[in-house]
Amino acid sequence: MPLTMNVNEAKTHFSSLVSEVEKNMVAFTIMRYGRPVARLVPLESPRRSFKPIPGLAGKIKVKCDLFDDSSSDWEACDASATA
């Protein structure tokens, strides 16, 4: 899919454009009469903040990102937890 398109094309394929932006973190420029008028860009994902559970603060240590879906990191996480 091209990264620039006219308004009519963007309107016709809007749902697929949003899916593409969400999955692949790409930006699209929307043109009117050959001039850029708008951009569809991905939002930065918000940083997660963690609050300690009362009574457990300081007793549990996490040595990796538990929310990372990459399978190779899970094996590395598992290995570092036992080390």
Secondary structure by P-SEA (a helix, b strand, c coil): ccccccaaaaaaaaaaaaaaaaacbbbbbbbcccccccccccccccbbbbbbccccccccccccccccccaaaaaaaaaaaac
